[in-house]
Amino acid sequence: MTNPAEIIPGVIFFSYLSKMRKEKVAFLEHNTLVLQVSGRFSMETASEKISMERGQMLLIQKNQLAEITKIPLEDNEYQTIVIRLKEDLLRQIVLEEQIEMGQKYMGPSNIIIPPNEFLRAFFQSVIPYIRNPEEKITHSLGMLKVKEAVLLLLYSMPGLEEFLFDFSEPYKMDLEKFMLSNFHYNVPVEKFAILTGRSLAGFKRDFQKIFGMAPRHWLQERRLTEARHLIESKNRKPSAIYLDLGFESLSHFSHAFKKKFGKAPTEWSV
């Protein structure tokens, strides 16, 4: 199993997963273009669930938290080509191509790209670098490939300018609503601050005003309360819920649960 192989470190990846299903929580910092080579990709955020299979392409908006599931299908293989569209390169493209900046993007966060011969041919042009990993692609050539992908996206879907070239900072969103919807994601507090449009200091200050405690303390308390609810009311097994609630290990979850409620989650469910 190799996951992922980097064609250009930090920019273009070729993900390969064989004979197993894999799930992870991800902070999607950059706009990202994904081609599904084989298998099924699904992504669930607080507001939507989206999936794609062989041959489909997905454009993912920056600054999202998501649970990603990778499922091998045909021939027990899962393969994707992932291209991160980093902001510094997108700014350079705006300058070089004299692209007019639009308003702040307000459309869907994730877009399935309609079948497109040009983009399909582009991804085919990346395959030789995957098949010959010893032939390292130069950074300058790699950046040209990424720029080609961006220009082909604009050619195929002219309305994507606002999606790709929205360089505004995340707006300061409703912190209480956001945290109640996303507390189960196992990401650092720093990421929550970014996603709510705040500095870390501003996030902690606002959080204390709203919830009356520090973020890390609240996150653990909220996750444990939800765990107790799932065990009591939904008859869920502790081993089936601890990852979904942001705990890194079953032992850590069990220890924290017992410390808060007086007995282990397995004893609670009996």
C-alpha positions in Angstrom: 0.0 0.0 0.0 1.3 3.4 -0.9 -0.7 6.5 0.1 0.0 8.9 -1.2 2.8 9.0 -3.7 3.9 12.6 -4.3 4.5 13.7 -7.9 5.2 17.3 -6.7 5.5 17.4 -2.9 2.6 19.3 -1.4 0.9 19.9 -4.8 0.2 16.9 -6.9 -0.5 13.5 -5.3 -1.3 10.1 -6.6 -3.2 8.2 -4.0 -3.3 4.4 -4.1 -5.1 2.2 -1.6 -5.5 -1.5 -2.1 -7.9 -4.1 -0.5 -9.1 -1.9 2.3 -11.5 0.9 3.2 -10.0 3.9 4.8 -11.6 6.9 6.6 -10.0 10.0 8.0 -10.9 13.5 9.1 -9.2 16.2 7.1 -8.8 19.9 7.2 -8.9 20.9 3.5 -6.8 24.1 3.6 -6.5 24.6 -0.2 -8.9 24.5 -3.2 -8.4 21.0 -4.5 -9.1 19.2 -7.8 -9.6 15.4 -7.6 -9.9 12.8 -10.3 -11.3 9.4 -9.2 -9.3 6.8 -11.1 -10.9 3.8 -9.5 -12.9 3.0 -6.4 -15.4 5.3 -4.6 -14.6 8.6 -2.8 -17.1 10.1 -0.4 -16.8 13.2 1.7 -19.1 14.4 4.4 -19.0 17.9 5.9 -21.3 19.4 8.5 -23.7 20.5 5.7 -23.4 18.0 2.8 -22.3 14.6 1.7 -20.9 14.1 -1.8 -19.4 11.0 -3.5 -17.9 10.1 -6.8 -16.7 7.0 -8.7 -14.4 6.1 -11.5 -13.8 8.8 -14.0 -15.5 11.6 -12.1 -13.9 14.9 -11.1 -14.5 17.0 -8.0 -13.5 20.5 -7.1 -13.3 21.1 -3.4 -13.3 24.5 -1.8 -10.7 25.6 0.7 -11.1 25.8 4.4 -13.4 22.9 5.1 -13.5 20.1 7.7 -14.6 16.8 6.2 -14.7 13.1 6.9 -13.3 11.3 3.8 -14.0 7.7 3.0 -12.0 5.8 0.4 -13.5 2.5 -0.8 -11.8 0.1 -3.2 -14.3 -1.4 -5.7 -13.2 -2.9 -9.0 -10.1 -5.1 -8.8 -9.9 -4.2 -5.1 -8.2 -0.9 -6.0 -8.6 2.7 -4.9 -6.8 5.4 -6.9 -7.1 9.1 -7.1 -5.0 12.0 -8.5 -5.2 15.0 -6.2 -4.1 18.5 -7.2 -3.9 21.3 -4.6 -4.6 24.7 -6.1 -2.6 26.8 -3.6 -3.4 30.4 -3.2 0.0 31.8 -4.2 -0.2 30.1 -7.6 -3.8 31.3 -8.1 -2.8 34.8 -7.3 0.0 34.5 -9.9 -2.5 33.3 -12.5 -4.8 36.2 -11.9 -1.9 38.6 -12.5 -0.6 36.8 -15.6 -3.9 36.3 -17.2 -5.4 39.6 -16.1 -8.4 37.9 -14.7 -11.1 40.2 -13.3 -11.8 39.6 -9.7 -15.5 39.0 -8.9 -17.5 39.2 -5.7 -17.0 36.9 -2.7 -17.9 33.4 -3.7 -21.3 32.3 -2.2 -22.0 29.1 -4.2 -21.7 25.4 -3.3 -18.5 24.4 -1.5 -17.9 21.3 -3.6 -18.6 20.9 -7.3 -18.7 17.7 -9.4 -17.1 18.7 -12.7 -19.1 17.6 -15.8 -17.4 15.1 -18.1 -14.7 17.0 -20.0 -12.4 15.7 -22.7 -9.8 18.4 -22.1 -9.5 17.8 -18.4 -9.4 14.1 -18.9 -6.6 14.5 -21.4 -4.8 16.7 -18.8 -4.9 14.0 -16.2 -3.7 11.5 -18.7 -0.7 13.7 -19.2 0.2 13.3 -15.5 0.2 9.5 -15.7 3.7 9.1 -17.1 5.1 10.8 -14.1 3.2 8.4 -11.9 4.4 5.4 -13.8 8.0 6.6 -13.7 8.5 7.9 -10.2 12.3 7.8 -10.6 12.0 10.6 -13.2 11.4 13.4 -10.8 9.2 16.2 -12.3 10.8 19.6 -11.8 9.0 22.2 -9.7 8.7 24.7 -12.5 7.3 22.1 -14.9 4.9 20.9 -12.1 3.6 24.5 -11.6 3.0 24.7 -15.4 0.9 21.5 -15.1 -1.1 23.0 -12.2 -1.7 26.2 -14.1 -2.8 24.2 -17.1 -5.4 22.5 -14.8 -6.7 25.9 -13.6 -7.0 27.3 -17.1 -8.8 24.2 -18.3 -11.3 24.5 -15.4 -12.0 28.1 -16.4 -12.4 27.1 -20.1 -14.7 24.3 -19.2 -16.8 26.2 -16.6 -16.4 30.0 -17.0 -18.4 30.6 -13.8 -15.6 29.2 -11.6 -13.6 32.5 -11.4 -15.3 33.5 -8.1 -14.7 30.0 -6.7 -11.0 29.8 -7.6 -10.0 33.4 -7.0 -11.8 34.3 -3.8 -8.9 35.5 -1.7 -11.0 37.0 1.1 -10.4 35.9 4.6 -13.0 33.5 6.1 -15.8 35.7 7.4 -16.4 35.7 11.2 -19.1 33.1 11.4 -21.5 32.1 14.2 -19.0 30.4 16.5 -21.6 28.6 18.7 -23.5 27.2 15.8 -20.3 26.1 14.0 -18.9 24.3 17.1 -22.1 22.5 17.9 -22.1 21.1 14.4 -18.4 20.2 14.2 -17.2 19.4 17.7 -16.7 15.7 16.7 -13.9 16.5 14.3 -10.5 15.6 15.7 -8.6 18.7 14.6 -6.5 21.2 16.5 -8.1 24.3 18.1 -6.0 26.4 15.7 -7.9 24.9 12.8 -11.3 25.7 14.4 -10.1 29.3 14.8 -9.2 29.6 11.0 -12.5 28.1 10.0 -14.5 30.5 12.0 -12.6 33.5 10.7 -10.7 34.3 13.9 -7.1 34.6 15.2 -6.3 31.9 17.8 -6.5 34.6 20.5 -9.8 35.9 19.2 -11.2 32.4 19.0 -10.3 31.6 22.6 -11.7 34.9 23.8 -15.0 34.5 21.9 -15.3 30.9 22.9 -14.9 31.7 26.6 -17.7 34.3 26.4 -20.1 31.9 24.7 -19.4 28.6 26.4 -17.8 29.7 29.7 -14.8 27.5 29.4 -11.6 26.9 27.3 -12.1 25.2 23.9 -10.2 22.0 24.7 -12.1 21.5 27.9 -15.5 22.1 26.2 -14.6 19.8 23.3 -13.9 16.9 25.6 -17.0 17.5 27.7 -19.2 17.8 24.7 -17.8 14.7 23.1 -18.2 12.7 26.3 -21.8 13.9 26.7 -22.6 12.8 23.2 -20.9 9.4 23.8 -23.1 8.8 26.9 -26.2 9.7 24.9 -25.3 7.3 22.1 -24.5 4.5 24.5 -27.6 5.0 26.6 -30.2 5.9 24.0 -28.9 4.4 20.8 -27.3 1.2 22.2 -24.0 2.1 20.4 -20.9 0.2 21.4 -18.0 2.3 22.7 -15.6 0.8 20.1 -17.9 1.9 17.3 -18.2 5.6 18.3 -14.9 6.8 19.8 -13.3 7.7 16.5 -16.5 9.4 15.2 -16.4 11.6 18.4 -12.8 12.8 17.9 -11.0 10.5 20.3 -7.7 9.2 19.0 -7.8 5.8 20.8 -10.3 3.6 22.6 -8.2 3.6 25.8 -8.1 7.4 25.9 -11.8 7.6 25.4 -12.5 5.0 28.1 -10.2 6.7 30.6 -11.8 10.1 30.0 -15.3 8.6 30.1 -14.7 6.9 33.4 -13.1 10.0 34.9 -16.2 12.0 34.0 -19.0 9.6 34.7 -17.5 7.2 37.3 -17.4 4.0 35.3 -16.1 2.8 32.0 -18.3 3.1 28.9 -18.5 -0.7 28.6 -19.9 -0.9 32.1 -22.4 1.9 31.3 -23.8 0.0 28.4 -24.5 -3.2 30.3 
